[in-house]
């Protein structure tokens, strides 16, 4: 059902069985897949595509110009996957030319009230972003990450798969996969053991990951610690993911138990 007061540009591509509430505005370059539910007073603009079964709540602003002073109206895009829930007052911006031109969100994510996804971010699948959390430009959030309320993720920061970040954290360094971090200036506090068990990861692999965690962060010299590990954990894919994450971008600082 499309409410009679909704303003939909005739060039917009609206699939079947889409619901659009009162006073919502849909721009000309928007594509909305089937079974999407858009509540009242939602604004969707730009070169934006929204995947199936997504629900967008009142006063969300999706696909409007990025908050980047260098943006000059270039054609960029925002791609949102399937089965997402985007709550009230959420803002999600498209990419910029300088950042690759695309903001991308995966499937089955929850963006709680007043969260923000800035230009050129990449958000994986099954991610939960709690209330009032801004993701700075170019942030990369991997699958199954949880970020607690009122935390802020600095631009270009990476958060690894299944990491959990507590509330009211300033996340200025990259957080490893499976890590658990909290504190005013986010420090690593251990592993997300509950999350690992909920995913039915075998205890043997979790214990091995815990042992590797202690060796990787034994001292503040990560390069030296990683060199000492050698092939000790080569059969544990979880450990290899953590090591690959650390080595992937050596220009980025890593959140550690020693972080201040």
Secondary structure as GFF3:
##gff-version 3
##sequence-region A 1 260
A	DSSP	beta_strand	7	8	.	.	.	ID=ss1
A	DSSP	beta_strand	13	14	.	.	.	ID=ss2
A	DSSP	beta_strand	19	20	.	.	.	ID=ss3
A	DSSP	beta_strand	25	26	.	.	.	ID=ss4
A	DSSP	beta_strand	31	32	.	.	.	ID=ss5
A	DSSP	beta_strand	37	38	.	.	.	ID=ss6
A	DSSP	beta_strand	43	44	.	.	.	ID=ss7
A	DSSP	beta_strand	47	50	.	.	.	ID=ss8
A	DSSP	beta_strand	55	56	.	.	.	ID=ss9
A	DSSP	beta_strand	61	62	.	.	.	ID=ss10
A	DSSP	beta_strand	77	80	.	.	.	ID=ss11
A	DSSP	beta_strand	85	86	.	.	.	ID=ss12
A	DSSP	beta_strand	91	92	.	.	.	ID=ss13
A	DSSP	three_ten_helix	97	99	.	.	.	ID=ss14
A	DSSP	beta_strand	102	105	.	.	.	ID=ss15
A	DSSP	beta_strand	110	111	.	.	.	ID=ss16
A	DSSP	beta_strand	116	117	.	.	.	ID=ss17
A	DSSP	beta_strand	122	123	.	.	.	ID=ss18
A	DSSP	beta_strand	128	129	.	.	.	ID=ss19
A	DSSP	beta_strand	134	135	.	.	.	ID=ss20
A	DSSP	beta_strand	140	141	.	.	.	ID=ss21
A	DSSP	beta_strand	146	147	.	.	.	ID=ss22
A	DSSP	beta_strand	152	153	.	.	.	ID=ss23
A	DSSP	beta_strand	158	159	.	.	.	ID=ss24
A	DSSP	beta_strand	164	165	.	.	.	ID=ss25
A	DSSP	beta_strand	170	171	.	.	.	ID=ss26
A	DSSP	beta_strand	179	182	.	.	.	ID=ss27
A	DSSP	beta_strand	187	191	.	.	.	ID=ss28
A	DSSP	alpha_helix	193	198	.	.	.	ID=ss29
A	DSSP	alpha_helix	203	216	.	.	.	ID=ss30
A	DSSP	alpha_helix	222	229	.	.	.	ID=ss31
A	DSSP	alpha_helix	237	248	.	.	.	ID=ss32
###
